[in-house]
Amino acid sequence: MSGGLDWPGLMRAGMRSLGLRPDQFWALTPAELALMLGVEAGPPAMTRDRLAELAARYPDARQHEGPTETSG
């Protein structure tokens, strides 16, 4: 099984590291357990509008204004 929660790992963290009893562990929501374990939520996903805003502000290449001379 892949992509699911690591229940054995979460149980070890909750019961061993936090000292929770089984009934206390199972009464928690995943969000409450994550908070108790100090897991920080990641930043929200970037939206298309935010990506467009950043692309306009920081373009990959500058507009070429003509040939430049190099001194040699």
C-alpha positions as a Markdown table, in Angstrom:
| # | Residue | x | y | z |
|---|---|---|---|---|
| 1 | Met | 0.0 | 0.0 | 0.0 |
| 2 | Ser | 1.4 | 3.4 | -1.0 |
| 3 | Gly | 0.3 | 6.9 | -0.5 |
| 4 | Gly | -1.5 | 6.3 | 2.7 |
| 5 | Leu | -0.7 | 7.3 | 6.3 |
| 6 | Asp | 2.1 | 5.5 | 8.1 |
| 7 | Trp | -0.1 | 4.3 | 10.9 |
| 8 | Pro | 2.7 | 2.3 | 12.7 |
| 9 | Gly | 5.0 | 5.3 | 12.6 |
| 10 | Leu | 2.3 | 7.7 | 13.8 |
| 11 | Met | 1.4 | 5.3 | 16.6 |
| 12 | Arg | 5.0 | 5.1 | 17.7 |
| 13 | Ala | 5.3 | 8.9 | 17.6 |
| 14 | Gly | 2.1 | 9.4 | 19.5 |
| 15 | Met | 2.5 | 6.6 | 22.1 |
| 16 | Arg | 6.2 | 6.5 | 22.6 |
| 17 | Ser | 7.3 | 10.1 | 21.9 |
| 18 | Leu | 4.2 | 11.9 | 23.3 |
| 19 | Gly | 3.3 | 9.3 | 25.9 |
| 20 | Leu | -0.3 | 9.0 | 24.7 |
| 21 | Arg | -2.5 | 6.1 | 25.7 |
| 22 | Pro | -4.1 | 4.3 | 22.8 |
| 23 | Asp | -7.5 | 5.8 | 23.5 |
| 24 | Gln | -6.0 | 9.3 | 23.6 |
| 25 | Phe | -4.1 | 8.6 | 20.3 |
| 26 | Trp | -7.3 | 7.3 | 18.5 |
| 27 | Ala | -9.3 | 10.3 | 19.8 |
| 28 | Leu | -7.1 | 12.7 | 18.0 |
| 29 | Thr | -7.6 | 14.0 | 14.5 |
| 30 | Pro | -4.6 | 13.8 | 12.1 |
| 31 | Ala | -4.3 | 17.6 | 12.3 |
| 32 | Glu | -4.3 | 17.5 | 16.1 |
| 33 | Leu | -1.6 | 14.8 | 16.1 |
| 34 | Ala | 0.5 | 16.8 | 13.6 |
| 35 | Leu | 0.2 | 19.9 | 15.8 |
| 36 | Met | 1.3 | 17.9 | 18.9 |
| 37 | Leu | 4.3 | 16.5 | 16.9 |
| 38 | Gly | 5.3 | 19.9 | 15.8 |
| 39 | Val | 4.7 | 19.3 | 12.1 |
| 40 | Glu | 4.3 | 22.6 | 10.4 |
| 41 | Ala | 1.9 | 23.1 | 7.5 |
| 42 | Gly | 3.6 | 23.9 | 4.3 |
| 43 | Pro | 2.9 | 27.0 | 2.3 |
| 44 | Pro | -0.3 | 27.0 | 0.2 |
| 45 | Ala | 0.0 | 25.9 | -3.4 |
| 46 | Met | 0.8 | 28.7 | -5.9 |
| 47 | Thr | -2.2 | 29.8 | -8.0 |
| 48 | Arg | -2.1 | 30.5 | -11.7 |
| 49 | Asp | -2.7 | 34.2 | -11.0 |
| 50 | Arg | 0.3 | 34.3 | -8.6 |
| 51 | Leu | 2.5 | 32.5 | -11.2 |
| 52 | Ala | 1.4 | 35.0 | -13.8 |
| 53 | Glu | 2.2 | 37.9 | -11.5 |
| 54 | Leu | 5.7 | 36.6 | -10.7 |
| 55 | Ala | 6.3 | 35.8 | -14.4 |
| 56 | Ala | 5.4 | 39.4 | -15.3 |
| 57 | Arg | 7.6 | 40.8 | -12.5 |
| 58 | Tyr | 10.6 | 38.6 | -13.1 |
| 59 | Pro | 10.7 | 37.6 | -16.8 |
| 60 | Asp | 13.1 | 34.9 | -17.9 |
| 61 | Ala | 14.8 | 37.1 | -20.5 |
| 62 | Arg | 15.0 | 40.9 | -20.8 |
| 63 | Gln | 13.8 | 42.5 | -24.0 |
| 64 | His | 16.8 | 43.0 | -26.3 |
| 65 | Glu | 17.3 | 46.7 | -27.0 |
| 66 | Gly | 19.7 | 46.3 | -29.9 |
| 67 | Pro | 23.3 | 45.1 | -30.4 |
| 68 | Thr | 25.8 | 45.8 | -27.7 |
| 69 | Glu | 29.4 | 46.5 | -28.3 |
| 70 | Thr | 32.0 | 44.6 | -26.4 |
| 71 | Ser | 35.5 | 46.1 | -25.9 |
| 72 | Gly | 38.2 | 43.7 | -26.7 |
